[in-house]
Amino acid sequence: MAKIDFHRNDRPTIGIELELGLLDAETLALTSAYGLLNARLTAEGHQQEECSNFKPELMQCVLEINTGICETVSEAEQDLRGKIAIVENACDALGLRLWWGATHPFSSWEDQRITPDDRYLMLVNLLQEMARRLVTFGLHVHVGVDSGDKAVMICDRIMRHLPTLLALSVSSPFWEDRRTGLQSHRSKVMEGLPTAGLPTLMRNWSEYVWLVNHMIETGFINTVREIWWDVRPHHNFGTVEVRVCDMPGNLQDTLALASLIQCLVKALSDEIDHGTYQHDSHPMMVQQNKWRAARFGNQAKLVDTNTYRSASVTDTVKSLMQKLKNTAAELACEHYLDHCLTMARTPSAAQRQLDILAETNDKQEMVRRLVEVARITDPLRV
């Protein structure tokens, strides 16, 4: 396994990865246009860095946009706004649009093309239909930590909060042109993979390394990159990577969730430094809370894994925000974090999709409205 690179930071760095769908501007259906978009971005000089900030995914209908290493969520916002503007203008010129949601309301996974990359083709050969149906879009947030042992401990301690993050981010009520009855169908699709979902409990970095090496040596995975847990230590970046979230419906919601994740990781890191005892949280309770979040979104009743009492997502977020108040001030992200409470109290991205469909009875019109609302630039006239 590659050597992990941890650095001591008084202010934990943050990196954000967005997975956005590529749509045909006329039909609003998903389109396998990554190659076309990449060619234009390259011609415009935006793909010259060795590690590009615009990347392909398994399916050609997906674009990944990455920030650099940022000190604050505000810095990440500036980074993302610049990159999204570049992509939106390129999409305008090509007759494309960006979809902010975790599944598409009416496009079928069977119509999407695999990216012609050796690693992706190998995955499809190994996972078969479980890989072919991965037409989903998620938000991944990296937060820097200072040791491998701490990364593993934070992954363990943050697990109880993952259902809350999912409940706030839900944006995938549709699958294969039908309502699923869930607010996050993406989370269920991801759980179909053999190394996805909630991670196993690990005591330290050595146990994590042993587990990964054992899985490689026995042929269960080919590389550590094939572990897609809801939260994981990142083997190259020296970060805790939180992957549980659906792709939020807009940039504002994305930044709010990123701030909550950065605060949680920092607060848990400080607890570890202070020797704070970790209250055990039974994995089954976390799993049940995750199911409730996927089913009901921000209307779920989540069981507190310390008190065993049910609470609304709004009350859960209120409690978290109170505990993280000083951390948010230290990280200069208070106003981003405040928006999480708004997200808890107002219709989720998934519910907004359902509400517009109830009003219009037209999924294409629903997608059109949400695409326009999520846009950060004025349309480029070409």
N, C-alpha and C positions, 0 to 999 in steps of 0.2 A: 504494500500500500504506500502511496506517496507520502513523503514526510509532511507533517502538518506544521504550519508556520503561525505560531501565536505571538502576539506582541502585547506588551503592557500598555494600556491606554487609560488615562484618567477619565476620559470621555469616550465611551464605547462607540466605535464607528458603526455606520449603518450603510447597507446597500439594498437596493430594491430591484426586483425583477418582475416585470409585467409580461403576461402572456395574453396577447390581443388577437382576436379573430380578424381575418381579412375577408371583406365582403365585396361582392359586385355592387356598384353604386346604384344600378337600376333594379335588380331583382332583390337586393339585400340578402341574398343567400351566400353561404360560405363559398369561397373560390380558392383554388390551389395556386395562388399568385405570388408566393414568396419569391420565386426565382425572378419574376418580372420586377417586383419591387426592389429586390436586392440589386439587380442590374442598374436600376435608376439611381439608387442611393450610392452605389459605387461610382457611377458616371459623374455624380454631383460631388464626389470627394468625401462622402460620409462613411466610407467603409475601409479606410486606409490603415486604421490602427491594427496592430497585431492581434489584440483581443477585441474584436468588434463589440460595440454596444448594441448592435442590431443583429440578432441571431436567428437561425432557423430552429424549428422544433421537429418532432417526429412527423407531423403532418404539414403539408405545404400551405395549408390555410391558416397557419399560426405565425405570428411574428413575436419574438421576445425582445423587449427593450430593457436594458440594464443601466442602472446608474453606475458612476464610479464609486470609489470609497469616499463616503461623506461623513463629516463630523456631526451634523445635525439633520433633522428632518427638513428644516428650511433649506439647507444646502441641497438635499436630495430633491426637493420640489423644484428648485431652479434648474437642476440637472435634467429632471424629467420633462419639464415644460419645454426646454430647448429641443430635446430629442423628439418628443411627441409632435412638436410643431414641424420639424423636418419631415417626419413620417407622414403627417396629415397632408402637407403640401405635395409630397411625392405621390401619395394615394390619389389626391385630386387630379393630378396630371394623368394618372393611369386608369381613372374610372373605378377607384376602389374606396372603401370606407373601413373604419376600425370598429370592431365590436367589443364593448366593455361588458362582459358577462361570462359566466363559467361554462355554459353550454349554449348552443344556438337553438332558437325556438322551433325552427322547422327544417333545417338542413340535416341530411342523413350522413352518418359516418361512412356508409358504404360508398358515397360519392366522392370522398376525399382521397387525395393521393399522398403516398408516403414520400418523404424527402429522400432522394437517392444518395444516401450516405451509408457507408459500410456498417457503422455502429447501429443505425436505425434499422437497416435491413436485417441485421443479425437479431435484433430484438424482436422484430416481427416474426422471424423464422422460429424463434424460441417460444414466444408468448402467443403466437397465432391471433385468434380473434380478440383476446384480451388486450393486445396491443393495437389492433386495427380499429377498435372502437374508442381509442383514446383521443377523441375530438373534444377535449375539455381545455379550459383556460383557468390558470390559477395565479395567485400572488405569492411570491416568495420573498421573505425579508431576512437579510443577514445582519447579525449584530456581533461585533468583535468581542472576544473574551481573551483572557490572558493565559489560559493553560488548557491542555486537553482534559485533565481531570475535571476542571470546572465546567467545561463544555458539556461533558457527559452528565454531571450533576444537575446542571441547569435544564438539560433536556428532560431529565426525570422530574424535576420540580415544576416545570412549566406545563407538564401534561394536563394537570387539572384545569388549566386555563384555556386549553385548546378548544373545547366546546364553545366557550364564550366568543372566541375569535371567529369560529365558524358561524355562530348565530348572527354575528354582526355583518358578516361578509356575504351571506347566502345570495346567489344570483343565478341559480340553475333549476328553475321549476319545470323545464321542458326537456324532453328527450325524444328524438325521432318523430317530431311533428305532433307530439301529444303532451298533455299535462301528466306529470308523474304523481302528483299529490305531495311531493316533497318540495322543500325550498332549496335544498342543495342535492341535486341528483349527481353532480360531479363527484361529491365525496364518496358516493356508493360505487361509481365507476372506478375510481382510483383504488378502492378497497378490493377490487377484483384482481389486482396485481399481487404476486406472491410476496413482495417485499415493500408493501405500502401500508397505509393506515397508521395506527398508533405504534410507536416503537416498543421494543422489548425493554425491560428495566435492566440497566447496567450500573455497576458500582463505580467504575473508574475507567480511565482512558485505556489501560492495559486490557481490560475485559472487552472493550469495544474493538480494539485492534485485533484481539484474538478471534472475536466473533466474525469480523469481516474477512480476515485471512482464512479462517476455517471454511467460510462460505465459498471463497474463491478456490481454495484447494480441493474442495469436494465437488466443484463444478456447479454449485447452486446459482452463483452469479459469476460473471466474467470480470467485472471491476466494481469498485465501491460506488461508482456512479449509478449502479442498478439498485441501490437502496433508496426508496422513495417514501420514507416515513414522513408522517405529519410534522415532525421536528427531528433534526439530525445534526450532529457535529459535522461541519464541512471540512473535508480532508485536506483541501488546499488553502482555503482562505483564513483559517483560524477563527471561524465564526460558529455561532449557533444559527442554524437556518430553519425558520418556521415556514412550513409549506401547507398548513392545513386550510388556508383561506381560499374560498372562491375568488375569482377575479371580480373586484368590486365594480359597481356601476359607473364610477367616475373617478377623477383624480382626487377630489377632496376626500372621499371616503377612503381611498387608498392611503393617503397620507395620514389620516386619522388612525387607521389600523397599524400602519408602520410605527407611529409614535407610541401606541399602546404596547406593541411588541418590544420596541427599544427600551421603554420604561420597565416592562416586566423583566427582561433579561438583566438590565442594570440592577434592579432591586433584588433579584434573586442572587446575583453575583455578590452584592454587598452583604446579603444574609449569610452566604457561604463564608465570606471573609470574616464575619463577626461570630462565626460558629453557631449560628441559629439552628436549632433542631428542626428537622423536616418531619412534619406530620405525615404519616403514611396515607396514601390515597389508593384505594383498591382499584386495579385496572378495570374491573367490571363497572364500577361507578362512572369512571371516565368514559368508558365505551357507551354506557347508557345515556349519559349527558350528550355525547357526540351524536347519538341517534336522534335525541330530542331536538338538538340544534338543526340537524339535517332535515328533519320532518317539519318542524314548526318555525325555524328561523328565529327572529328576535321576539317571537311570541311564546317561545319555549319556557317551560319551568325547569330550571336547572337545580340539581341537588348539590348543596354545599358539601364538599367532601370532608370537611372538618366537623360541621354541626349536624349533618345528615338531614337538614331542612331544605325544602324546596323554596326557590326564590325566582322572581321574574328576571329576565335578562336586564331590564332597566335597573332593578335593585342590585343585581350582581355587578353591573358596570359602575353604578354609583359607589358601591363599596370599594371596588378596585381603584377608582379614581381618587378616592379619599386616601387610600393607602399609598398611592403613587404620586400624590401631590408634590411632595418635596423632590422626588426623583424627576418629575416633569420639569420643575423649576430649574433643577441642576442641568437638565438636558435642553433647556430653552424650547420646550415643545408644548407648553401649556395649552395654547389655543388650538393646536392640532388634536390634543388629547380630549379637549372639551367637546369636540365634534362627535366623539364616540357616544356620548350620552344622547345627542340628537339622533344618531343612527339607531340607538336602542329604542327610542320613543316614536320614531316615524316609520312609515312603511319601508321594508327592506327593498333592496334592488330586485329580489325575486318577486315580492308583492307588487312592486311598481309595474313589472311586466304583466302580471296577472290582471292588475287593475286597468291598464290600458287596453288589454285584450277584451276585457269585459265591456269596456266603453265602445270599442271600435269593431269588435268581432273580426279583426284583420291582423294577422301576425306580421305581415309585411309592413303595415302602417305602424304597428307597435315597435318594430325594429327601427324603422325610419325615425320615429320620434326620439327614441332613446339614443340613437347614434348622434342626432343633432344636439341633444342636451349634453352629452358627454364630450363633445368636441371642444377643444381649447383655442382654436384659431378660426378666423373667418375663412370661408371657402375661397380657395385660390381660383381666380378666373383664368381659364386656359382656352 
